[in-house]
Amino acid sequence: QTGKLQRPPAIDSFQQLLQAFPMGGKGWRGKRKNKGKGKGGGDREEGSDDEERPQKQAKTELPRNDIWREEGSWEMKNESYEAYYRKQGVCPAEDWPKLVQALRTGLPVAIRVNRMRLGATSLCNRLQEMREACLGNEAREQFAPIQLSWYPHDSAWHWPSLERRTVKKNKRNVQLKEYLMHRERSGLISRQEVVSMIPPLFLGVEPDHMVLDLCAAPGSKTSQMLEIMHWPQDGKATRAPKGMVLANELQWKRANMLAHQVSRLGSPCAVVVNMDAQFFPELWDKKASGEASPLRFDRILADVPCSGDGTMRKTPYIWKSWTLRDGLSLHIRQLGILNRGLDLLKVGGRIVYSTCSLNPAEDESVVAAALQRHGGAVVLVPPPDLKGLNAAHGLDKWIIQDTDEGPSYESYESVPKELKEGKCRILPSMFPPTGEGSEEILASVKQHCRRFLPHIMDTGGFFAAILEKRSDLKPSAKARRDERREKKQAQKAEQEIVEVASVADAASVPNSAAEPSSTVSTGVGSVGDPVAGPSVVAELVSGPPQGLRRLTKEYVAISGEMWQEIRDFYGFDEALAVQFVQRNDTDARVFLMSEGVARLMKSEVKLPTRMVLCGVTALERAKSSHMDACEWRLVQQGVSAIGMLGLKRRIVASKDFILRLLREKELSLAEVRQAAADGALSGLEGISSKLGAGDMRPGSLAVVLEPSAAGSASLTIVAEVTDATLELSVGSAAETAALVEELVGQPEVEQILQGSAEGDVDGKEASDVDVEMADDGGASESAVDIA
C-alpha cells in the first residue's frame, strides 16, 4: 500500500510456517484433502462458526429454453402474421379460419418404414393390426395409425390423434413411444414429418444417380433418398446401387448429427461434407486419361434455410418470434443456394427447391427469379402424380412488406429509395417478374409449384417446386470475372514468354547476319518454336483451373499389401480396390464406397473440403486373430453392402439356424456340419481350409438368410470361425435383439400398447424425444426376448 517493498517476517521453524500459511487458508496452495466430502473438505468440528459465515449465493436458475414445449405455454396468436398472409391470399378467404385453426393444433406423429430391412413387411402388418384393434375402442382410438396412401409401397404412416407434445408428456403413450424409439435406433423406421417426405419423391432418385443434398441436416430427407436408392429392383436386392447421395451441412455440429443419422442405414452410397451451400466448390472429375471435366449431378435437393413459419404446429414459439423481416432477410441466401445448385446440375437433371415457409418472398419469388435469370435453360416441370397427395397451387402475384406499420409494395418501382439501400434492403428479385417472358414465368409458377397448407392434409406448411435444366447456363457475373482474370494472367504469361525469347535470341546472335537460334528452353516449352507460346497460353485459358488438389485429406486409399490380404481372404475382384478407404494409415476401420462415391473421391477441387462421413464401415482390425485368418474382420453395419460385391466368405442358412446362432451366440463346428448335412446350411465349401476339404478356415464370414425366406429384402449377420466353434460377431445385445425381431416378427399389438388404456405406467415419465431427428443416445435393450 505504501509502494515500498516490505521484508517478509523471519520464519525459523515449521510451526511458524504453519502460522504464516495455515493449511487450507488463503496462502495454502497444496492439494485439498478429504475430497469428496463436500465443499468444506470433510466434517466440520464442533463449535465452528458456519452460521456466522456468509453463505455462497445460490446460482440463479436460468429459464428453460424448451418451455415452448409445454402445452398451453404460448399464446398462439400473432396479428401481424395473420394480417400479412391474409393480404397474400395464400388460401381462399373462406378457408382462412381452417388454416389458422390447423396451425394452432399439434403436429401428428409420422414414421417412414425402411424397405431395406427384412422386418419392414412385419412392421407394416403390425401397424395395420394396430389400426383395426384401436378403431371403435374409445380408450385407444387415438393410437390407430393411418397409412399415407400417396407414399410408395405403403411404407409411411401417421397418427392424426397423437402429436409430439402429447407423445412425450402423457404417460399413456410411454409404451408406443418406446416401441418407436427402439425401431428407429435399429434403422427400421425413421420418424419424420409428413411434408418432409415429399421432396425426395419429387426428385425421382434412381440407383445410379449422383445426388447432392445442399442443406441436409438433420438428415431425414438424406436418409429417405438413400433408402429409395436401395429399394429392391423387381423384387430383388442382389445388385448394389452405383450412385451416391452427397449430403452437405454448413454447421459442423449439425454435420456430425447428420452423419450419425445416415450411418444407421449402412449404405456405401452416403457421403457427408461440411461446406457453405452458396459457395459449394466446383468438383473436377478426373478421367483415366488425365483429362478433367466438371462433375455434375443428376439430382439436387435444395431444402434451403427459411423462416420456418410453416412449422408452428411443432414449434409454437414462432407465433411470438415471427416478424415480417424474417423472410426478407433470407431471400438472397435462398436464391444464391438455388442458383448454385443449378450450376452444379447436369443438363437433363432436376433440382427440387423447398422450404417450410408460407412466405412468397421465400418461395415463388426465389423460383421466379431463377427462371428469369436463366431464361429457357431452366424450366419448371409438374410434380409426379401421387394419388392422395393434395396441395394448393403456387401464387402468381404477391406483395412485399417491410414493417407492420409500413405499406405493402406490389412492384420494385414503388419501393422508396431508403428501403433499396442498406444491409436488409428490398431487392427486385423479391417481386413478381416483369418484362419479356414474365407472363409465361408466372403462369408456370402458378401451375407447377405446390403449397402444402396445414388444413388440407393435416400437415405442416410446406412449399416445393421441381426445376429441370434444359441447356448449359450463361456464365454468372462471378464466373465472367474469374474468366477475365484468368485471361489476363494468360496474356501476362504470354508476354513474359515473348520477352524471355527476345532476350535469349539477342544473347545468342552475335550480329544481324547470323542465323536465328532454333530453340531456347524456358522450362515451359520451346519458345523458339512459334507454336509453343500460344499453345501454352491456350492450356492456361481452357480446362480446369490451376492448383487443383485432392477433394479431402480425411480419407486415403488402403495400402497394396493390406488390399492383397483382404482380397485373397474374402475373394473380392481386383477392380474393387478403389472402393475401400481408411481415414489414415493407422486407422482400425476400412470404409466401403459405392462406385459413385469412389468417383467423387477421385475428383479434385481448389481447396480441400471437410468430410465427415464417407461410405460405410465394412471391415475393422481384429484385436486378436487366428494365424490362418485375415487380420481384418467384417462389421455388422456394412456386411449387407459388402455381401453384394461377390463376397466368397459366406454361407447361406435357414431362418431356424440363424435364430439359433443369435440366441446361443456360438455353435460347435460339429453342429454346423450337421446343419449342412440336414440341408439347413450351404456354402461350406467356400470357407474350406487349405488343409482339407472337411476343415473350415478360421476367420470372419457372413451368414445370409436363404432367399426363399427373405423375400424382397435379405438379412445378413457376421460370424467368426475359430478352431472349434462358429461364433456370433454382432456388436451389441440391442443389435442382436433387433435382428431376432426381424426374423420372428414384431411384438403383438397388446404388448406394444400395454398400459395405454389405463393412463398410468408405473409412474414412468416420458422422455424428450425429437420427432424428426434420431436420438443421439446409446441403444437400449429391445422388448424382444432373445434368451
N, C-alpha and C positions, 0 to 999 in steps of 0.2 A: 504493500500500500504506500510506503514511503519512497518507493523507487530504488531503495538500496538493497543489495544482497545481504541476507542475514545468514550467519553461520548456524548450521543445524546444531541442536544440543548434543553434547557428547554422550555416547552410548558405550558403557563399559561392560555391560553384561547382557545376557539373553533376556533376563527379567525386564530390564529397561527397554529392550527392543519390543517386547510384548506390550509394554505400557504405551510406547510410542505408536505402535501399529498393532492394535488388538486384532486377533483372528476374527474375521467376519466383519470387521469395521471398514470404514471408507478407505483406509490406507492399505488394506489387505488385498493382495492380488492372487492369492493362491486359489486352488480349486475348492468350491463349496462342498463341504462334507454333508453326509446324510441326505444325499439327493433322493428324490422320490418320496419324501415325507412332507411335502407341501413347500410353499414359497419360503417359509421360515427356516428350512433346513433341519427339521426334526421337532420333537415335542418340546414346548417351552417350559421353563422352570416355573415353579410356584412363585407368586409374587411379582411376576412380570408386569410391565406397565403397558400391556397391549391396549387396554381401554383408553389410555391417555394418548396413544399414538394416533395420528390422523390416518384413517383407513383409506386405502387406494380407491380412487373413484372408479366405479364400475364402467365398463365400456358401454357407450351409447348403442343401443340396438338399432341397426340400420333397417330401414323399411324393406320388406320383401320385394324383390323385383319380379316375382311371379304372382303378385296379388291379383292381377287381372284374371288369373285362372279361377278365382273364387266366383261361384255363381252369384249373380246379382251385385257384384262389387263395382260394376261400371254402369253409368247411365248411358244406355245405347241410343244416343241422340246427338246429332250434330247438324245444326240448322244450315251452316254453310255447305256442308256435304250434300244435304238433301236439295237445297236450292240450286246448287251447281248442276247436279245430274238431272234435275227436272228441266233446266234450260237446255241441256244437251239432248234431251229426248232419247235416252238410252232404251226406253221401252214405251209402249203406248200409255197414255195418261191413265186409262182405266186399270192398267197392270201395276202402276207405281205402288199402291199400298201393299200388294202381294210381294213386290221386290223388297221393300223396306222391312216387312214383317219377316221374310225369309232371312235377311241379314241379321235380325235380332235374335235368331234361334241358333242353337249349337249345330256344328257340322257333323253329319253322320260318320261313323267309323266305316272304313272300307279297306279291303285287302285284295291283293292280286296273288294268285297261286302260281308257283314256279313250275312250268311244264317240263323243265329239265330233270325234275326229280321223280322217282318212281312212285312216291306217295301222293302225287298230285291227284290222281283219279280217286283214291280212297278218301282224301280230304274233301273233294267236291261232293262225293256221295254222302259223306257225313254231314256236310252243310245243308244238303237237300233234306236229309232226315231231320236235322235240327229244325228246319223251317216247318216241316209237316208236324213235328211234335209240339211246336210252340204256338202254331196258329190255332185259335179257338180256346187257348188257355190264357185267361185274363192275367194271371200272375206271371206268365212267361212270354206273352205276346211280343214284348219289346226285344226278345232275343231271337226272333225269327228273321234270318238274313234273306236278302233278295238278290238274285243273280242279275248282273248287268248284261242285258240281252245283246247289247251292241259290242261287247268285248269278245274277241275271237276265242273259240274253243271253250266257251262257258267257264272261263277261269278267273272271273272277277266278281266279288260280292260286296254288299254293303248292308249295314243295319240302320234303317231310317229312324228307328226309335232310340238308338243309342248314339250319344255324341261324346266327344273327347273328355269333357269335364265330368260327365256322368260316369263314364267307364272308370275314371281314376278315383273318384270320391265315394261312390256308392258301394258299400260292402257287398251288395248283392251281385256285383259284377266281377268279384275277385277271381272266381274260377275261370270265367270266359277270358278275362284279361291275361291271366297266367297262361292259359292254353295258347292264346295268340302269340304271346311273348316267346314261348319256347319254340314254336314253329318258325317264328321269324329268325331267331338266333341260329337255327339249323339251316336256314336258307329255303325252307319250303314255301313260305309266304313272304310278302312284303306289304306292310301297312302303308297305304298311300291314298291321298285324296283322290276322289273320282276324276275331277277335271285334270289332275296331273297325269293321268294315264292317256290323255288324248293326243298330245304332240307326237310321241313315238309311233302311234298308229297312223297319224297323218304323214309321217316320213316315209313309211313303206320300206323298212330296213330288210335287206336280204343277206344271206350268209357270207357272200363275198364282197360286201360293201366296205369301203373305207369311210367311217363315220366320225364326225367331230361334234362333241358337245361343248360349246363355248363357255357356258356358265353352268357347271354341272352340279355343284353342291346343293342339297345334301346327298344326292345320288339316286333318288328313286327312279328318275327317268333314265339315267345311265344304266341302272340295273335292268330296267324293263327292255331297253334296246339290246342289251347283251342276251337276255332271255329269248327275245324274238330271233336274234341271230342264231341261237342254238335250238330253236324249235325243230323237232324231228321233221325231216322232209319225207313225204309219202309214207308216214308211219314208221320211219326208221331213223335211228340216231347213230348210224355207223360211220358217217363221214364228218370229220372235224371241220368247222367253219373256217374259211380262209381270211375272213375280214377282220376288222378292228374297230373298236369304239375308243376314241381318244377323248378322255374327259379332262376338261380344264377348269381350274378354280383359282381365283386371284388370291384369296386369303390362305395362308399356309395351314392354319389350324383346321379350317374347313376342308382343305385339300386332303389332309390326313383322315378326317372323318369320312370323306368321300371314298378314300381308298379302303377304309375299314368296311364300308357298306358294300362295295362291289366285290371285295375279296371273298365274301361268303358264297358267291356263286361258283367259284373255282373255274373261271373262264380264262383261257390263254389269250383271249381277244381284248382284254382290258388293259388300258394304259391311263395313268393319272399324272397330269403335269400341273405346275404352279406358275401361271402367267396371267397377264392382263389381256382379256379378250379383245379389247380395242386394238391392241398392238401385237396380236398373235403373229409370230415370226413367219417369214417365208421359208418353207422347207424345200430343199433341193434334193430330188430323187436321183441317186447315183446309179447309173447303169453299169453292167459288166464291162462295157467298152470304155468306161471312164467319162462318158458324157453325162451331163446333169440337166435336168428339166424340173420346173416347179411341180411339187407334189400337190395334187388336187384331190378333193374329197367327193365321194358320191352323194353323201347325205350330211347335212349340218343342222344341228338344233341350236337355235338362239333363244333360249328361255331367259330373257335378259333381266337384270336387276330392275325393280319397279317400286312404285309407292305401296303396292300390296293392298289397295283399298277394296279389292275383291275378296280378301281373306278375313273380313271382320267376323265371320262366324266362328273361326278358331282363334283369332287374335283380337278380342273385342277392345283392347286398349286403343286401337286405331280410331275408334269413334271419338276419342278425346284428342288424339295427337294429329289427326288429319288436317292439312291446310291446302290451299289452292296451289301453293308453290311446290308441293311435293312432286307432282308430275312434271311441271315445267323444268325443274332443276335436273331431272334425269333424261329429258328428251334427247339432248345432244349426245350423251353417252350411249343411249339405246340405238340411235341412228348410226353412231360410229361402229358399234358391235355388228349391226346388221350389214353395213357396207363392207366391213372386214370379212364377214362370213361369205358374202357374195364374191369377194376377191378370191377366196380360198376354194370356192366351189368349182367343180369341173363343168364344162359345157354339157347340158343334158341332166345335170344333177339338181337336187331340190334342197331347199332350206326352209325350215319351219320357224317362223317368228312368233313368240308367245309371251304373254305377261299374265300376272294375276291381278291386273288392274282393270277398272272400267273406264278409265280416263282416255278419251280420244287423242289427247296430246301425247300419250304413251303408246297408243295402239294404231289407229288408222292414219294419223299424221306421219308416223315413222314409216309405215309401209308405203304410203303415197309419195313421200319424199324420195324414197329409194327408187320407186318406179319412175318418177320424173327425172331423176338424175341419170339413170342408166338407159332410158328410152326403151326401145324394143328388145334390148339384150336381156331384160328380166321381165317376166310376166307372172301374174297371179294365176293359179290353177285351182279348180274346185276340189274340195276335200273328198276323201273316199266315201262311198255310200255305206254307212254303218247303220243298219236297221235299229231303230230305237234311240239313236243319238240325236237329240233335239237341241237346237240353238237358234238364236236370233242372227240376222244378217248384219253386216257392218254398216257404219254410218257413212253417208255421202256428204254431210255438212255438219260442222261443229264450230264452237266458239272457243276463244281463249280469254281467260280472265286471270288477272294478276292478284287482286286482293278482294276481300269480301265487300268492301265499300266501293271499290272502283268499278268502272263499266266493263262490259264484255266486248270483245272485238271479233268481227267476222272476217277481217282481212288484214294483212300486214300494213297496208297503206293507212289504215285508220288508227294505228298504234302511235301514241305520242313519241316524240323523239327521245325523251328521257328514259322511256322503257325499252328503247332499242340499243341502249348502251349499258355498260356495267357488267358485273360478273354474272348475275342471273337475269339476263336480258331476254326479251321475246324475239324469236327468230322467224324468218319467213317460212322455214320448213315445218313450223307448228300448225300452219293454216292449210286449208284445202288448196290444192294446186290450182294455178291459173295459167292461162296462155294456151299454146298449141298442145293438143292431146290431153288437156286436163279433164275434159268431159269423159273420155274413154277411161282414164285412170280412176276417176271417182265411181263410174259405173262398175268397173271391175272390183274395186274395193267393197262396194255395197253387195255385189253378187257373191264374191268368193271368200271374204273374211267372215269369221264366225265369232259371235259373242255368246258365251255360256253364262246366262244370268241365273242367279241363285234360285229363283222361284220356278224356273222351267223344269229342272230335273232334280231339285233339292240338293244342289251342289254349292260350291264356292263360285265366286265370279272369276271369269277367265276369258282371254282373247287369244285367237290363233289364226294364222294365215300361212299358206303354202306358196312359196315363190320358186319359179323354175328359171334356170339360166339357159337362155337360148343361143347366145353367142358370147364371144370374149368381150369384156367390158373395156370402155375407154379408160386410159390411164387417169388416175386421180391427180390432184394438184401436187400431192407429195411425191407420187411416182414420177411426174414430169420434172419436178425439181431435182430428184435423185438422178434422173436420166441426163438432165443438163449438166449436173455436177460431174457425172462420170465422163460425159463427152469432153468437158473442159480438161479433166485430168488426162484423158486420152490425147487430146490435142497438145497439152503440155509435154506429155511423154514423147509424142512425135517430134515436137520442136527440139527437145533435148537430143533425140536420136540424130536428127539432121545436123545439129550443131557439133555433136561429137564426130560425126562422119566428116564434116568440113574441116575440123581441126586435124583429124587424122590424115585426111588427104593432103592438106597443106604441109604437114610434117613429113610425109613420105615422098613428096615430089620436090626434087632439088631445083628444078627450073620449069618454065612453061612448056618446054619441048619434050619433057619426059612423059612416058606412058602413064596413064592413070592407074592407081592401085586397084587390084581386083576386089579384095575384101578386107575388111577390118573388123576384128572381133570386139564386141562391146558387152558381152555377157548376156545379151538379149537375143541377138540374131546376127546375121551377116549384113551389116549396114552398107557394105559395098554393093550388094545386090539391090537394085532399085525396087524390087518387090518386097524386100524384107521389112522395111519400115512400116508401110501401110498394112501388111499382114498382122504385125504385132499390134498395131492400133485397132484393127478390126477385132482381134481377140479381146482387147480391153473393153470395147464398146458392147459387144454381144456376149451372150451366155451368162452364166451365174456371176455374181459379184466376187471380188477378190476377198481373201481372208476367211473362207468358209472353214468350219470345224465340225467335229462330231456333235450330234444332237445333244448328248448328255454325257456327263462323266460318272454318273451314278451306277451305270451298268457296263460290264465288259464281257467279251466273249470268253468262254471257258477254254482252258489250255488244250492243246492237242493230245497230250498224254491222258488228261482226265477224260476227254471225249472218247478216246480209244477204249478206255476201261469200261465206260458206260455203254458204248455201242456194242462191244463184244459180249458183255454180260446180258444185256436186255434185248439184243437182236435188232437194233434200230438200223435204218438205212443211212448211209453215209451223208446223203443230202440234207438230213435233219440237223446237222451240226450247227447251222446258222440260227436255229430256233431255240438254242439253250444259252442262257447268260447267267452271270453272277454279279453281285454288287461290287466285289473286288476279288483279288486272287485268294484271299484268306477266308472268304465267306463260306459258311457252313451250309448254304442253301443254293440250289440251282433252280432257275425260273424257266418255265416253258412259254414260248411265244407262238402265236399263230403266224401264218405266212404274212399277213398284213402288218402285224406288229414288227416282224423281222425286217420287212421293207422299210417301215418307219425308222427303225434303229440304224439303218444304213444311210439315212438321209443326213444332210448337213445344213447348218444354219450359221448366221454371222456370229451369234452369241449363244453359248450353251444354255440349255434350259434346266430347270429344277424338276426332276422326275421323281414322283412319289411312289408309283407302282408300275411295274411292267410285267404283264403276264400273270402266271400263277405258279406258286411254289410246287415243284414237281418232284424234286429229289432233295435229300439232306444227308449230310455226312453222319454216318453211324458212330456212336460213341465207342462201340466195340463191335467188331465183326469177325466172322469166321475167316480163316486163311484162304478158303476157296471161294468166298463170297466177294461181291463188289463192295467197295467202301461206301458207295452212295446208294441209299435205300429209297424206296418210293414213299411219297407222302399222301395221306388220305385226301387232302384238299385238291390235289391235282391229278389223282390217279385216273379219274374218268377221262380227262383230256389226254393224258399220255397213253391211255389204252387204245385210243383211236389212231395212233401213229404206227401201228404194226408191232406192238409190244409182244415179244415172244415169251417172256416170263409170266405166263398167265395160265390159269386153269379155269374151266367152266364148271360150275357146281349147281346143284339143285337148291331150291329155297330152303328145304329142311337142313341140308348140310351147312349152309351159310348161317342159319339161325343157331344151329348147334355150336358153330365156331364163335359166334358173337356172345353166346351165353357162357360157354365153358372157357373161353379165352385161349385154350390150346388143346390140340388133339395129337395123339401119338401118330407117328408115321405108319404104324401098322393099321390104325383106324382109317387113315387116309387111303391106304392101298385097298382096304376092304371096301370103302365107299366107292372107289373106282371100279372094283370088281362087281359091285351091286348096281352100277350104272348111274350113281349119284354124282359122279365126278368124271371129267375127261380132260385130256391135255397134259397128263403127267409126263409124256414123252418130251414135251417142250422144256421141261426143267430137269431132265435127267442129268446125272453126273457123268463125267468122263470116265470114272472108274468102272461103271457098269450100268446097263440099261435099267436095272431094278432100283438103283440108288437115285435119290433126289439131291441135286446140288444145293448146298446151303445158300441162303441169301433171301433178299426181298422178292416178292411176287404179287400179282394181282389175282384176286378171286372174283370171277364175274358170274353174275346170275344168268342162268340159262335163258336164251331168248324167248322160249315158249312161256316162261313165267314172267318175263319183263314187259312184254307188250311193246308199246311205243317208246318207253323210256327204259333205261337199264340201271343196274346197281352194281358197283364195284367196290370192293374193300381191299385193304392192304394187309398182307400176312407175311410171315417170315419162316423159312425152313431152317431148322437147326439140325444137329446130328440125330436127334431123336423125336422132335416134335414139329408140328405146324402151329405157329403162334400168331395170335391176332396183333396187328400193329396199328390199330386205330388210336388216335391221340388221347381222348378223354372219355370218361364214363357217360357224359352227356351226349357226346358224339355217337357213342355206341348205342345208347338208348334211342337216339333219333333213327339210326339205321335199322334197329329192331322194329321200330314203329312203322317204317316204310315197308317192311316185309309183312308184318302181321296186320297192318291197318290201323286206323285212328281209334281212339277210345270211344266208347259208346256215348250217346247224347247225354244220358243221365249223369255220366261221370264228368262230362265237360261242364254241365250246368248245375252240378251239385251245390245246394245251398242258395241257388238264385231265386227260389220262390219264398224262402224264409226271411230274407233280408238281413241275415247276420251270418258271418263265417268265422266263429270263434274269436271275434274281436279283431280280426286282421284289418290292417289299414291298406288301402290301395296305394301303390307307389306311383311316382310321377313318371309317366311313360309318354314319349313323343309319338304321335300317330304317324308322322311322315319319315322320321329318321330312326335307324336301328339303335337299340340300346348298346352303349359302349361297354357295359359291364361284362363280366365273365359269364359263361353259360352255366346254368344250374341244372340239377337233375330233372329229367323228364318224368312225366307221370307213368310212363310205361315200365312195368316190372321186367327187368332183364335177368333176374336171378333164375 
